[in-house]
Amino acid sequence: MSHIAQRILDQRASSLRPPLGVVPAGAISLALGEPDFPTPEPIANAGNKAVSEGNTRYTDQHGLRSLREKLVSALPSSPTNKDWDADNVVVTHGATAALGAIFFALLSPGDKVVIPEPAYSLYADLVTLAGGEVVYAKLGIDLHFDIEELKEKLPGAKAIVFSNPSNPNGIVHTKHELEELGKLLEGSSTLVISDEAYSSLTYSGHDFTSALEVESLAPRTLYVQTFSKKYAMTGWRVGYVAGDKELIAAIAQFHRTFNGSLNNAAQIAAEAALDLPDSALQPMLDEYAARRELMVELLNEVPGIETVKPEGAFYSFIHYEVDKPSVQVARELGDAGVIVRAGAEYGPSAEHHIRISFAASQEEIRRGFSIIRDYFASQ
């Protein structure tokens, strides 16, 4: 095993209990970042029809041109992308492969990548595997960007990567703070890798602004997106990257070498997803909003914890006062019957936190929080 792979295993193995996607019998999972809704019927029907019509062969390794053309039309608009075409987009095996292709295609050994944290652990894993250097920048106490911290860490960086809305924090980076980031990057060649997987999931009072919509960021932004969250298509594995053509060409070269072309029928299903009216997805969004309110209500009943009310996505990042490492707390909660994620997975400042997902039924949320309340009350 390579020393880099061993580093990642050592860093993360103890924080992943149980393995991703595995829930012990009888336990409640508030751990997975996966919608619990079925893929909308028109999307599934389009995929099934594609298979029945023989669309089961290799495709253009950049993705179906018809899909890429639709994706360009659906992008958040800015002066930078008004003249973009299908060659500004590459379709990938989910956002995970999109991020991997970015880092492996564009990083040279030792290149510095700034990660505001707590952050999705995949970012640091991929940067490390690609030979880059992870430089963490702490978020502010409100879990938004700490501009002074970024001002210190950004000089000389090849890239900065973040999710917006945030996993694991559930916050939405505002237009103002994105503009402040743009000011910090003036005169540099630093890339902005904006993972906007949860952009459709924001709650009242928290308007979403894409990095592509910020004039100072758009020319340097690689926009990462997926069909997984908005359309409940996690298992279909359809993601994409949009950006400058030269960068996309390099990213596409790595992706087709490492992954090959994406499932033909899944891409046709993705085209059907883009044709859905927003009204078809509103029931899912309304239910997430109701679960968010329920979760906040139940959190107020748990002693010795605090959190920032989620502004987007479907996570709450909870700080607890108990003098135990987060891996131990997550393990003990798992033994009690509710699965959560240990904060240690998300960066150096994430210790003494756990991540809760409310991509679960209201009944499961109530049952899970009953266990959480009893656990912290007993400490």
Secondary structure, 3 states (H helix, E strand, C coil): CCHHHHHHHHHHHHHCCCCCCCCCCCCEECCCCCCCCCCCHHHHHHHHHHHHCCCCCCCCCCCCHHHHHHHHHHCCCCHHHCCCCHHHEEEECHHHHHHHHHHHHHCCCCCEEEEEECCCHHHHHHHHHCCCEEEEEECCCCCCCCHHHHHHHCCCCCEEEEECCCCCCCCCCCHHHHHHHHHHCCCCCCEEEEECCCCCCECCCCCCCCHHHCCCCHHHEEEEEECCCCCCCHHHCCEEEECCHHHHHHHHHHHHHHCCCCCHHHHHHHHHHHHCCHHHHHHHHHHHHHHHHHHHHHHCCCCCEEECCCCECCEEEEEECCCCCHHHHHHHHHHHCEECEEHHHHCHHHCCEEEEECCCCHHHHHHHHHHHHHHHHCC
